[in-house]
Amino acid sequence: MRRARRSTRAARGFVLLLVVIGLPLFVAPWWTWMTPGPATKDVTILPGTTLAGAAARLDDADVITSAGQFRLLARLFGSRAPIKAGVYRFVEDAGWGRYLRQMQRGDVIALRVTIPEGLPSVLVRDRLAANDRLTGPVAVPAEGSVLPDTYDFAVGSTRAAAVARMQAAMAAEVAALWSKRTQTTVVHTPAEAVVLASIVEKETALPAERRMVAGVYSNRLRQGMKLDADPTVIYPLTRGRPLGRRILRSELAHDTGYNTYLKPGLPHGPIANPGRASIAAVLDPAPTKALYFVADGHGGHVFATTLAKQNANVAKWFAIRRARGEM
């Protein structure tokens, strides 16, 4: 009986010793699991990475302090969902448990790419090519095929996939806007709408003027007048890049298929990637009798219904430019 009691006391003592020794070893990792990690890092998790592999990557990147403890705690307190590939941002205000959930949900870093309204396709290509967080080659998209907008991609997405998504967005947007066109529009197809919208986009940077500029060009097309749009002369010379000088008289006389100073009608194709507002403007132009417009010297334009009034407005604009030393 005494031996049994001594054995019981010894067993209890041994258990107590294990608790005293082991509790810190357990509590420390548990506390680490629930509290912020030691670093803020971007870490790439490759396809096919296991829990052990992910733990090793986080340990190597100093996101966690022990791959072994991470694996143990993941098995004890985490789910068995697989690890998803991608680039992850692990922030200091998140515990190890959140790191595991990020990788299991696929909460990868979003790469934001903005395509401004009126950006030509050569500059779309340049913008994507210069982004080192995208991968793969990229060709110049067809002009007018990309919808200007802000897009989120996963880091490591291909540039070709980015272009495809932007083009799909443009196709969907044009279709949606075309279905809402009014009887006052002069374009006959969605493709013509994009061409005219690209000219409107390049002629005014003011949202309030888009429908008015579209109204002027609609009137000209309706009456068989030439559009006389400078951006259409410049486009075949630079494919949308800045010209950096004034248009030459010889260029105004050169038939490129885009020169709207030579013949009435639309040019052969778009001269930029127009945004939603410009496409909507040509499909519902402002009700106006104006046939002309010229810069007003303050960032906008002044409109005229007669050539005499237009000439007077041009004279005022030239006077402003001479006063500024631009002529």
NORVENHU-V269971 format. One record per residue. RES is the residue in one small letter. PSI is psi in radians with two decimals (none if undefined). BURIAL is 1 if it has 9 or more other C-alpha atoms within 8 Angstrom, else 0. Layout:
res=RES psi=PSI burial=BURIAL
res=RES psi=PSI burial=BURIAL
This chain:
res=m psi=-0.76 burial=0
res=r psi=-0.69 burial=0
res=r psi=-0.68 burial=0
res=a psi=-0.74 burial=0
res=r psi=-0.72 burial=0
res=r psi=-0.67 burial=0
res=s psi=-0.71 burial=0
res=t psi=-0.78 burial=0
res=r psi=-0.68 burial=0
res=a psi=-0.71 burial=0
res=a psi=-0.75 burial=0
res=r psi=-0.71 burial=0
res=g psi=-0.68 burial=0
res=f psi=-0.74 burial=0
res=v psi=-0.75 burial=0
res=l psi=-0.69 burial=0
res=l psi=-0.72 burial=0
res=l psi=-0.69 burial=1
res=v psi=-0.80 burial=0
res=v psi=-0.74 burial=0
res=i psi=-0.71 burial=0
res=g psi=-0.45 burial=0
res=l psi=-0.83 burial=1
res=p psi=-0.61 burial=0
res=l psi=-0.53 burial=0
res=f psi=-0.77 burial=0
res=v psi=-0.69 burial=0
res=a psi=-0.88 burial=0
res=p psi=-0.69 burial=1
res=w psi=-0.77 burial=1
res=w psi=-0.68 burial=0
res=t psi=-0.66 burial=1
res=w psi=-0.60 burial=1
res=m psi=-0.25 burial=1
res=t psi=2.99 burial=1
res=p psi=2.54 burial=1
res=g psi=3.08 burial=1
res=p psi=-0.07 burial=1
res=a psi=2.86 burial=1
res=t psi=2.00 burial=1
res=k psi=2.66 burial=1
res=d psi=2.18 burial=0
res=v psi=2.33 burial=1
res=t psi=2.19 burial=0
res=i psi=2.06 burial=1
res=l psi=2.74 burial=0
res=p psi=2.44 burial=0
res=g psi=0.06 burial=0
res=t psi=2.32 burial=1
res=t psi=3.08 burial=0
res=l psi=-0.78 burial=1
res=a psi=-0.73 burial=1
res=g psi=-0.71 burial=0
res=a psi=-0.73 burial=1
res=a psi=-0.73 burial=1
res=a psi=-0.70 burial=1
res=r psi=-0.74 burial=1
res=l psi=-0.64 burial=1
res=d psi=-0.79 burial=1
res=d psi=-0.58 burial=0
res=a psi=0.06 burial=1
res=d psi=0.50 burial=1
res=v psi=-0.64 burial=1
res=i psi=2.92 burial=1
res=t psi=-0.19 burial=0
res=s psi=2.03 burial=0
res=a psi=-0.67 burial=1
res=g psi=-0.80 burial=0
res=q psi=-0.67 burial=0
res=f psi=-0.79 burial=1
res=r psi=-0.75 burial=1
res=l psi=-0.84 burial=0
res=l psi=-0.60 burial=1
res=a psi=-0.70 burial=1
res=r psi=-0.60 burial=1
res=l psi=-0.75 burial=0
res=f psi=-0.22 burial=0
res=g psi=3.07 burial=1
res=s psi=3.05 burial=0
res=r psi=0.27 burial=0
res=a psi=2.57 burial=0
res=p psi=2.78 burial=0
res=i psi=2.35 burial=1
res=k psi=2.52 burial=1
res=a psi=2.74 burial=1
res=g psi=-3.11 burial=1
res=v psi=2.16 burial=1
res=y psi=2.55 burial=1
res=r psi=2.00 burial=1
res=f psi=2.01 burial=1
res=v psi=2.78 burial=1
res=e psi=-0.36 burial=1
res=d psi=0.38 burial=0
res=a psi=2.43 burial=1
res=g psi=3.08 burial=1
res=w psi=-0.57 burial=1
res=g psi=-0.67 burial=1
res=r psi=-0.62 burial=0
res=y psi=-0.76 burial=1
res=l psi=-0.78 burial=1
res=r psi=-0.63 burial=1
res=q psi=-0.84 burial=1
res=m psi=-0.52 burial=1
res=q psi=-0.55 burial=1
res=r psi=-0.36 burial=0
res=g psi=0.62 burial=1
res=d psi=1.27 burial=0
res=v psi=2.88 burial=1
res=i psi=2.35 burial=1
res=a psi=2.23 burial=0
res=l psi=2.08 burial=1
res=r psi=2.20 burial=0
res=v psi=2.22 burial=0
res=t psi=2.24 burial=0
res=i psi=1.91 burial=1
res=p psi=2.72 burial=0
res=e psi=2.36 burial=1
res=g psi=0.08 burial=1
res=l psi=2.22 burial=1
res=p psi=2.81 burial=1
res=s psi=-0.51 burial=1
res=v psi=-0.58 burial=1
res=l psi=-0.44 burial=1
res=v psi=-0.84 burial=1
res=r psi=-0.79 burial=1
res=d psi=-0.70 burial=0
res=r psi=-0.73 burial=0
res=l psi=-0.68 burial=1
res=a psi=-0.57 burial=1
res=a psi=-0.20 burial=0
res=n psi=1.85 burial=0
res=d psi=0.03 burial=0
res=r psi=-0.04 burial=0
res=l psi=2.86 burial=1
res=t psi=2.80 burial=1
res=g psi=2.93 burial=0
res=p psi=2.89 burial=0
res=v psi=2.29 burial=1
res=a psi=2.89 burial=0
res=v psi=2.11 burial=0
res=p psi=2.77 burial=1
res=a psi=2.38 burial=0
res=e psi=2.36 burial=1
res=g psi=0.06 burial=1
res=s psi=-0.14 burial=1
res=v psi=2.28 burial=1
res=l psi=2.07 burial=1
res=p psi=2.22 burial=1
res=d psi=3.12 burial=1
res=t psi=2.21 burial=0
res=y psi=2.52 burial=0
res=d psi=2.24 burial=0
res=f psi=2.73 burial=1
res=a psi=2.46 burial=1
res=v psi=2.32 burial=1
res=g psi=-0.07 burial=1
res=s psi=2.66 burial=1
res=t psi=2.61 burial=1
res=r psi=-0.63 burial=1
res=a psi=-0.70 burial=1
res=a psi=-0.62 burial=0
res=a psi=-0.78 burial=1
res=v psi=-0.77 burial=1
res=a psi=-0.70 burial=0
res=r psi=-0.71 burial=0
res=m psi=-0.65 burial=1
res=q psi=-0.68 burial=1
res=a psi=-0.66 burial=1
res=a psi=-0.68 burial=1
res=m psi=-0.79 burial=1
res=a psi=-0.75 burial=1
res=a psi=-0.71 burial=0
res=e psi=-0.76 burial=1
res=v psi=-0.74 burial=1
res=a psi=-0.74 burial=1
res=a psi=-0.75 burial=0
res=l psi=-0.64 burial=1
res=w psi=-0.63 burial=1
res=s psi=-0.27 burial=0
res=k psi=0.15 burial=0
res=r psi=2.64 burial=1
res=t psi=2.98 burial=0
res=q psi=-0.22 burial=0
res=t psi=-0.14 burial=0
res=t psi=2.56 burial=1
res=v psi=-0.15 burial=1
res=v psi=2.59 burial=1
res=h psi=-0.26 burial=0
res=t psi=2.79 burial=0
res=p psi=-0.63 burial=1
res=a psi=-0.73 burial=0
res=e psi=-0.62 burial=1
res=a psi=-0.73 burial=1
res=v psi=-0.69 burial=1
res=v psi=-0.90 burial=1
res=l psi=-0.67 burial=1
res=a psi=-0.60 burial=1
res=s psi=-0.58 burial=1
res=i psi=-0.77 burial=1
res=v psi=-0.74 burial=1
res=e psi=-0.70 burial=1
res=k psi=-0.32 burial=1
res=e psi=-0.39 burial=1
res=t psi=2.43 burial=1
res=a psi=0.00 burial=0
res=l psi=2.10 burial=0
res=p psi=-0.62 burial=0
res=a psi=-0.29 burial=0
res=e psi=-0.19 burial=1
res=r psi=-0.85 burial=1
res=r psi=-0.57 burial=1
res=m psi=-0.78 burial=1
res=v psi=-0.72 burial=1
res=a psi=-0.63 burial=1
res=g psi=-0.70 burial=1
res=v psi=-0.87 burial=1
res=y psi=-0.58 burial=1
res=s psi=-0.74 burial=1
res=n psi=-0.73 burial=1
res=r psi=-0.77 burial=1
res=l psi=-0.70 burial=1
res=r psi=-0.60 burial=0
res=q psi=0.00 burial=0
res=g psi=0.36 burial=0
res=m psi=2.74 burial=1
res=k psi=2.59 burial=1
res=l psi=-0.52 burial=1
res=d psi=0.89 burial=0
res=a psi=2.01 burial=1
res=d psi=-0.74 burial=0
res=p psi=-0.45 burial=1
res=t psi=-0.42 burial=1
res=v psi=-0.67 burial=1
res=i psi=-0.60 burial=1
res=y psi=-0.89 burial=1
res=p psi=-0.29 burial=1
res=l psi=-0.61 burial=0
res=t psi=-0.11 burial=1
res=r psi=0.51 burial=1
res=g psi=-0.22 burial=1
res=r psi=2.73 burial=1
res=p psi=2.42 burial=0
res=l psi=-0.67 burial=0
res=g psi=0.15 burial=0
res=r psi=3.09 burial=0
res=r psi=2.68 burial=0
res=i psi=2.34 burial=0
res=l psi=2.66 burial=0
res=r psi=-0.65 burial=0
res=s psi=-0.55 burial=0
res=e psi=-0.56 burial=0
res=l psi=-0.39 burial=1
res=a psi=-0.01 burial=0
res=h psi=2.20 burial=0
res=d psi=1.83 burial=0
res=t psi=-0.08 burial=0
res=g psi=-0.24 burial=0
res=y psi=-0.26 burial=1
res=n psi=1.80 burial=1
res=t psi=0.09 burial=1
res=y psi=-0.24 burial=1
res=l psi=-0.58 burial=1
res=k psi=2.70 burial=0
res=p psi=2.92 burial=1
res=g psi=3.10 burial=1
res=l psi=2.69 burial=1
res=p psi=3.08 burial=1
res=h psi=-0.47 burial=0
res=g psi=3.14 burial=0
res=p psi=2.74 burial=1
res=i psi=0.10 burial=1
res=a psi=-3.12 burial=1
res=n psi=1.77 burial=1
res=p psi=2.66 burial=1
res=g psi=3.08 burial=1
res=r psi=-0.78 burial=1
res=a psi=-0.67 burial=0
res=s psi=-0.66 burial=1
res=i psi=-0.78 burial=1
res=a psi=-0.61 burial=1
res=a psi=-0.73 burial=1
res=v psi=-0.34 burial=1
res=l psi=-0.17 burial=1
res=d psi=1.19 burial=1
res=p psi=2.76 burial=1
res=a psi=2.47 burial=1
res=p psi=1.80 burial=0
res=t psi=2.72 burial=0
res=k psi=0.02 burial=0
res=a psi=2.47 burial=1
res=l psi=-0.11 burial=1
res=y psi=2.75 burial=1
res=f psi=2.69 burial=1
res=v psi=2.75 burial=1
res=a psi=2.52 burial=1
res=d psi=0.00 burial=1
res=g psi=-0.02 burial=1
res=h psi=0.37 burial=0
res=g psi=-0.09 burial=0
res=g psi=-2.74 burial=1
res=h psi=2.74 burial=1
res=v psi=2.41 burial=1
res=f psi=2.66 burial=1
res=a psi=2.61 burial=1
res=t psi=-0.30 burial=1
res=t psi=2.73 burial=1
res=l psi=-0.61 burial=0
res=a psi=-0.77 burial=0
res=k psi=-0.66 burial=1
res=q psi=-0.76 burial=1
res=n psi=-0.65 burial=0
res=a psi=-0.69 burial=0
res=n psi=-0.65 burial=1
res=v psi=-0.70 burial=1
res=a psi=-0.70 burial=0
res=k psi=-0.70 burial=0
res=w psi=-0.71 burial=1
res=f psi=-0.63 burial=1
res=a psi=-0.71 burial=0
res=i psi=-0.75 burial=1
res=r psi=-0.67 burial=1
res=r psi=-0.67 burial=1
res=a psi=-0.50 burial=0
res=r psi=-0.10 burial=0
res=g psi=0.37 burial=0
res=e psi=-0.14 burial=0
res=m psi=none burial=0
